[in-house]
Amino acid sequence: MDVHLSKRHGRARARRYSEVGMPYTIEGIYDEGKLRFPISTWFLHSPIVKNVPSNVLPRFTGFLNLPKGYKRNGISKVEDIAVNTLIIGCGSSGISLLEENANAMLVCDKPFGELPYDDSPDPHDERILDKLKTIWKEKLNKVINGRYIGLFDEGVVIVTEESFIIVKPEKTIFAVGGRHLPPIMEGNDLPGFVSYDLFLEKYKNTAKDVVIFGSTNDALRAALNVRGRALVLYKEWLFSKFYIEKVEERGVELIKVKDEARLRGKKKVSSIEFDGRELKVNLAVFAVIRQPRIEATANFGCKYELKNGGIYVPKDCNAVGGAIGISEPHLSYLSGKENVQDLPEVKELEPQLFNNIEGIYFYSRGGYICECEDVTFGDVSKAITRGYNTVESIKRVTGACTGECQGRQCSFLLGNLVKDQNLITFRSPLLPVVST
């Protein structure tokens, strides 16, 4: 597990997402040999700093872990293509849309998401991955292997290894899926606390004693992939009967956190404390709830809303699958062909879409809200007591949402904390177009 030192506090951090663009996923950005002293957010706003001579202020950057420099990525080729329907994103829903639309092109760089790594049972008793691979093979000439980096004046821009592609589609559909974010809790930035997707891809075959934080079926699916002992700590009971029966067969313990939970460890996670108990673990996984990747749809101009107090979903936008909060692969596949919201099985398999989930991320007072800029729960609490009660205002006084991930993690956590319907402005480009 490669460990880096964080920007302001010099905290040990390790990669915990498989998704590029999330905190600590861009290699080579950190200067580890630099002498640094932890600098708090509120120190930078203090009268002491305000009275420092202007020619001295730049020296404060010497204590921060900043990039050593930037260089162009080497891509100079620009292409224009004409497309009737552009599908942004992959997975079950994106590939289903590609099968359904003869005049569509699909852009993605990871066609099957976490499905190739997930060994949990399917409630529909079908091999959805095999079906998707068959469609993918048949429609490969309709696929652009690249990433959507935003809407510009010239059109939708996609970056590939060789070129920037500009597209002006008649219709755009988002199948960008969702992601899991860490809960708000003490110790939530420790190495050894990883996302659901990275756990499946990298750790499921080696981790033996695993604690999983989550209140939806994804947490149970993660538990069903653990080769050793698994424990699920949840806030709300948003599990389906099918998965409950499966984890019970495997002897997985489900415990509701009544008071507070904390992760402990020096160099990495070694134990979990909750409700007066302490357990030794060698890996912790966050699978709290699948949060739609709103930054993609919001950048395109789609509005969104905070649904049931926990997830942000797009409004007045062509979006399917995980982009609208669906997590079950078969239902995600169906969403590419029909409106699945009214299907009876959706209420059974996606209870998070129909129940109050306010406070679902909150496990204890402490930890970090923004890892890129080292903004703590305490920093945010102080901002709230001073009257800053929106994501945008907290961003401005703390520096949260301005780092490497550009708010992909922290803006959603802040929004849940202050119950804000609006996050930040997700500007183009959504991903870096330079390297360090």
NORFENMO-V678481 format. One record per residue. N is the residue number from 1. OMEGA is omega in degrees with one decimal (999 if undefined). Layout:
n->N omega->OMEGA
n->N omega->OMEGA
This chain:
n->1 omega->-179.4
n->2 omega->-176.8
n->3 omega->175.7
n->4 omega->175.4
n->5 omega->-174.5
n->6 omega->-168.4
n->7 omega->-174.0
n->8 omega->-171.9
n->9 omega->-178.6
n->10 omega->179.8
n->11 omega->175.1
n->12 omega->179.3
n->13 omega->178.1
n->14 omega->177.9
n->15 omega->178.0
n->16 omega->172.2
n->17 omega->170.8
n->18 omega->-175.6
n->19 omega->176.9
n->20 omega->-179.6
n->21 omega->175.2
n->22 omega->-177.0
n->23 omega->174.9
n->24 omega->176.5
n->25 omega->177.7
n->26 omega->-173.5
n->27 omega->172.6
n->28 omega->-175.2
n->29 omega->-170.8
n->30 omega->178.2
n->31 omega->-170.4
n->32 omega->-174.5
n->33 omega->-172.8
n->34 omega->173.3
n->35 omega->-178.2
n->36 omega->173.7
n->37 omega->179.5
n->38 omega->179.0
n->39 omega->-178.6
n->40 omega->178.7
n->41 omega->-174.2
n->42 omega->172.4
n->43 omega->179.8
n->44 omega->178.5
n->45 omega->-173.9
n->46 omega->177.0
n->47 omega->179.6
n->48 omega->-178.3
n->49 omega->-178.6
n->50 omega->-177.9
n->51 omega->178.5
n->52 omega->178.4
n->53 omega->-174.5
n->54 omega->-179.3
n->55 omega->178.3
n->56 omega->-175.7
n->57 omega->-179.8
n->58 omega->-179.4
n->59 omega->178.1
n->60 omega->-179.2
n->61 omega->178.5
n->62 omega->178.9
n->63 omega->-179.3
n->64 omega->178.8
n->65 omega->-176.2
n->66 omega->176.5
n->67 omega->-180.0
n->68 omega->-179.6
n->69 omega->-179.9
n->70 omega->174.8
n->71 omega->179.3
n->72 omega->-178.5
n->73 omega->176.1
n->74 omega->179.9
n->75 omega->178.8
n->76 omega->-177.8
n->77 omega->177.9
n->78 omega->-179.6
n->79 omega->172.0
n->80 omega->176.4
n->81 omega->178.4
n->82 omega->-177.7
n->83 omega->175.6
n->84 omega->179.3
n->85 omega->178.1
n->86 omega->176.4
n->87 omega->-179.9
n->88 omega->-178.9
n->89 omega->-176.0
n->90 omega->-178.4
n->91 omega->-176.4
n->92 omega->-174.8
n->93 omega->-179.2
n->94 omega->-179.9
n->95 omega->175.2
n->96 omega->177.6
n->97 omega->179.9
n->98 omega->177.2
n->99 omega->-173.6
n->100 omega->-172.9
n->101 omega->-176.7
n->102 omega->-176.4
n->103 omega->-175.1
n->104 omega->168.5
n->105 omega->-178.7
n->106 omega->177.2
n->107 omega->177.0
n->108 omega->178.2
n->109 omega->-178.4
n->110 omega->-165.3
n->111 omega->-170.9
n->112 omega->178.0
n->113 omega->-179.1
n->114 omega->-175.6
n->115 omega->-179.4
n->116 omega->-176.1
n->117 omega->-173.2
n->118 omega->-179.8
n->119 omega->-179.1
n->120 omega->-178.1
n->121 omega->-178.6
n->122 omega->179.8
n->123 omega->179.0
n->124 omega->175.8
n->125 omega->177.0
n->126 omega->179.4
n->127 omega->-176.8
n->128 omega->-179.2
n->129 omega->178.4
n->130 omega->178.8
n->131 omega->-179.3
n->132 omega->179.3
n->133 omega->178.5
n->134 omega->179.1
n->135 omega->-178.6
n->136 omega->-179.5
n->137 omega->-178.7
n->138 omega->-173.0
n->139 omega->-174.0
n->140 omega->179.1
n->141 omega->178.9
n->142 omega->-174.6
n->143 omega->170.7
n->144 omega->-179.8
n->145 omega->-177.2
n->146 omega->-177.9
n->147 omega->174.7
n->148 omega->-180.0
n->149 omega->171.6
n->150 omega->176.4
n->151 omega->178.9
n->152 omega->177.7
n->153 omega->-178.4
n->154 omega->-178.2
n->155 omega->175.6
n->156 omega->-177.7
n->157 omega->178.5
n->158 omega->176.6
n->159 omega->174.4
n->160 omega->178.8
n->161 omega->-173.2
n->162 omega->-172.0
n->163 omega->166.9
n->164 omega->-178.8
n->165 omega->178.7
n->166 omega->-177.0
n->167 omega->173.0
n->168 omega->-175.7
n->169 omega->173.2
n->170 omega->-179.0
n->171 omega->178.2
n->172 omega->179.1
n->173 omega->-177.6
n->174 omega->174.7
n->175 omega->-171.5
n->176 omega->176.3
n->177 omega->-179.6
n->178 omega->179.4
n->179 omega->176.0
n->180 omega->-179.7
n->181 omega->-177.9
n->182 omega->175.6
n->183 omega->174.4
n->184 omega->-177.5
n->185 omega->177.2
n->186 omega->179.9
n->187 omega->-173.8
n->188 omega->178.4
n->189 omega->-176.4
n->190 omega->169.3
n->191 omega->-176.7
n->192 omega->173.9
n->193 omega->-167.5
n->194 omega->179.4
n->195 omega->177.7
n->196 omega->-175.5
n->197 omega->179.8
n->198 omega->175.2
n->199 omega->-179.0
n->200 omega->-175.1
n->201 omega->-168.0
n->202 omega->-167.3
n->203 omega->-170.1
n->204 omega->-177.4
n->205 omega->-176.3
n->206 omega->-177.9
n->207 omega->-175.2
n->208 omega->179.6
n->209 omega->-169.7
n->210 omega->171.3
n->211 omega->-176.7
n->212 omega->177.1
n->213 omega->-180.0
n->214 omega->-176.1
n->215 omega->-179.7
n->216 omega->-177.6
n->217 omega->177.9
n->218 omega->177.9
n->219 omega->179.2
n->220 omega->175.8
n->221 omega->176.8
n->222 omega->-179.7
n->223 omega->-179.2
n->224 omega->176.6
n->225 omega->-179.2
n->226 omega->-179.2
n->227 omega->179.7
n->228 omega->-177.8
n->229 omega->179.7
n->230 omega->177.0
n->231 omega->177.9
n->232 omega->175.5
n->233 omega->-175.0
n->234 omega->176.0
n->235 omega->179.1
n->236 omega->-179.7
n->237 omega->-178.6
n->238 omega->-176.3
n->239 omega->178.4
n->240 omega->-177.0
n->241 omega->-178.0
n->242 omega->-177.0
n->243 omega->176.3
n->244 omega->179.7
n->245 omega->-178.2
n->246 omega->-179.6
n->247 omega->176.2
n->248 omega->177.2
n->249 omega->-178.4
n->250 omega->179.7
n->251 omega->178.0
n->252 omega->-179.3
n->253 omega->176.6
n->254 omega->-176.2
n->255 omega->175.4
n->256 omega->177.1
n->257 omega->-176.6
n->258 omega->-178.5
n->259 omega->-179.8
n->260 omega->177.2
n->261 omega->-179.7
n->262 omega->172.7
n->263 omega->-179.5
n->264 omega->177.1
n->265 omega->178.3
n->266 omega->-179.7
n->267 omega->176.9
n->268 omega->179.0
n->269 omega->177.7
n->270 omega->179.3
n->271 omega->177.9
n->272 omega->174.6
n->273 omega->176.8
n->274 omega->175.3
n->275 omega->177.0
n->276 omega->179.2
n->277 omega->173.0
n->278 omega->-179.6
n->279 omega->175.2
n->280 omega->177.0
n->281 omega->175.0
n->282 omega->174.5
n->283 omega->173.7
n->284 omega->-175.5
n->285 omega->173.2
n->286 omega->177.0
n->287 omega->-171.2
n->288 omega->179.3
n->289 omega->-179.0
n->290 omega->-176.2
n->291 omega->179.1
n->292 omega->179.5
n->293 omega->-174.6
n->294 omega->-176.7
n->295 omega->-179.3
n->296 omega->-178.8
n->297 omega->179.2
n->298 omega->176.9
n->299 omega->-179.9
n->300 omega->178.9
n->301 omega->179.5
n->302 omega->174.1
n->303 omega->179.2
n->304 omega->-179.8
n->305 omega->174.1
n->306 omega->-173.8
n->307 omega->176.4
n->308 omega->177.0
n->309 omega->-174.4
n->310 omega->-177.5
n->311 omega->177.6
n->312 omega->-178.1
n->313 omega->-178.8
n->314 omega->175.0
n->315 omega->176.5
n->316 omega->-174.7
n->317 omega->175.3
n->318 omega->-177.5
n->319 omega->-176.5
n->320 omega->172.7
n->321 omega->-178.7
n->322 omega->179.0
n->323 omega->175.7
n->324 omega->173.2
n->325 omega->180.0
n->326 omega->-177.8
n->327 omega->-176.3
n->328 omega->-172.4
n->329 omega->-178.4
n->330 omega->179.1
n->331 omega->175.9
n->332 omega->176.6
n->333 omega->180.0
n->334 omega->-177.7
n->335 omega->175.3
n->336 omega->-176.8
n->337 omega->-177.7
n->338 omega->175.1
n->339 omega->-173.0
n->340 omega->-173.1
n->341 omega->-176.4
n->342 omega->178.5
n->343 omega->-178.9
n->344 omega->-176.7
n->345 omega->177.8
n->346 omega->178.5
n->347 omega->179.7
n->348 omega->-173.0
n->349 omega->179.9
n->350 omega->-175.9
n->351 omega->179.8
n->352 omega->-180.0
n->353 omega->-172.8
n->354 omega->-176.6
n->355 omega->177.1
n->356 omega->-177.8
n->357 omega->179.8
n->358 omega->179.4
n->359 omega->-174.0
n->360 omega->-179.8
n->361 omega->-170.6
n->362 omega->177.8
n->363 omega->174.7
n->364 omega->177.8
n->365 omega->-179.7
n->366 omega->178.4
n->367 omega->-175.2
n->368 omega->172.8
n->369 omega->-179.9
n->370 omega->-178.8
n->371 omega->-177.8
n->372 omega->-177.2
n->373 omega->177.4
n->374 omega->176.6
n->375 omega->-174.5
n->376 omega->173.2
n->377 omega->178.2
n->378 omega->177.1
n->379 omega->-178.9
n->380 omega->178.5
n->381 omega->178.7
n->382 omega->178.2
n->383 omega->-179.7
n->384 omega->179.9
n->385 omega->178.1
n->386 omega->173.6
n->387 omega->177.3
n->388 omega->-171.4
n->389 omega->172.8
n->390 omega->-180.0
n->391 omega->-178.0
n->392 omega->-178.5
n->393 omega->177.7
n->394 omega->175.4
n->395 omega->-175.0
n->396 omega->-176.8
n->397 omega->-178.3
n->398 omega->-175.0
n->399 omega->175.7
n->400 omega->176.2
n->401 omega->-178.8
n->402 omega->-175.9
n->403 omega->-173.4
n->404 omega->-174.7
n->405 omega->177.4
n->406 omega->173.6
n->407 omega->-179.1
n->408 omega->177.9
n->409 omega->-167.6
n->410 omega->-177.8
n->411 omega->179.2
n->412 omega->177.7
n->413 omega->176.9
n->414 omega->-179.9
n->415 omega->177.3
n->416 omega->-176.7
n->417 omega->-176.4
n->418 omega->177.4
n->419 omega->-178.8
n->420 omega->177.2
n->421 omega->-178.2
n->422 omega->177.9
n->423 omega->177.8
n->424 omega->175.0
n->425 omega->-179.4
n->426 omega->-174.0
n->427 omega->173.2
n->428 omega->-1.5
n->429 omega->-178.9
n->430 omega->177.6
n->431 omega->-179.5
n->432 omega->176.2
n->433 omega->171.3
n->434 omega->177.7
n->435 omega->-176.2
n->436 omega->999
